[in-house]
Amino acid sequence: MDFPPWFRQAIQGRLDDVSARIEYSPELNRIRAEESKAFQVLFAGMDIGRMPEFAEWEDKHHFKQAIMNECLYLQGMKDGIQLAVALLSPSVLFDDETSVESDRNDPEA
């Protein structure tokens, strides 16, 4: 199911807004500080600034995480829309054998 460009732009805008809110979240700031402290303890005594391999890995790791999060978000949006469409579809509410009129006009009822 492909979405039109305007919808993709709307999703991207929402993703940008949510990401900005998350970036400044007090809870995330606390977790970031804890992670930074653990990282410093892990690499205490090592000059990671002189480890270009680590910097390259770190850049790729963060990029991978960002792409994964974006894909998860977009898939969640697609799934949510498909669920809403399925739930609102008349074919879900009434199958071919059932109709409201047949129940009302049945003389035996």
Order of alpha helices (4+ residues) and beta strands (2+ residues): alpha-alpha-alpha-alpha-alpha
